[in-house]
Amino acid sequence: MGLIYLDCDRFKQVNDTMGHDTGDSLLKGLAGRLKRCVRDKDLAARIGGDEFAIVLTEIEDEAEAERMASALMKALQEPWAFGANRFFATTSMGISVFPRAGNTVEALIKEADAALYRSKN
């Protein structure tokens, strides 16, 4: 089992410069791309603000989680177009994998969140 946390970099800037309608469209677009990328057996959900979580229910190892994160990153790097607004948005991700990151849900969440924070810095 694995967990990927991700958030949209500089999302506040999108809202501030292009408006909240564009920000809302970006969140919906992110959700749509995530839904198309994850396997049927996995779960993708918005957990708040511009943050999303993907639960990888069946993975062989950490390398598989990293491959899936790379595929997600590639899909999310495609340009966005909402009305007259065309732009690129980047995301940051953090990955945790059972049992290396711990053997509880709380430990997986804590590690994925810490990894996300590290990827932003």
C-alpha angles and dihedrals in degrees: 000000000000140000129211120195117192139172137184112257116235093001091154088059090055090052093045098047104031101027136252093278089062090045090052091048090051091053091050090047092050090051091050094050091047091050091052092049103046123082120251090250093055129077127227120188140165107242098187144311106356095335127112134182129207118198111207103205100186120029130149098215147334091281090062090053089050091050090051091048090051091052090050091048091051092051092048093050092066112108121269126224124187114167107306092345115099119171148132121252125193129209134206122216139197124195132200127179132197125269099010093059093043140288100262133072089240092055092050091050093047093050094045090049092049091048090050090052091049091051091056093055 
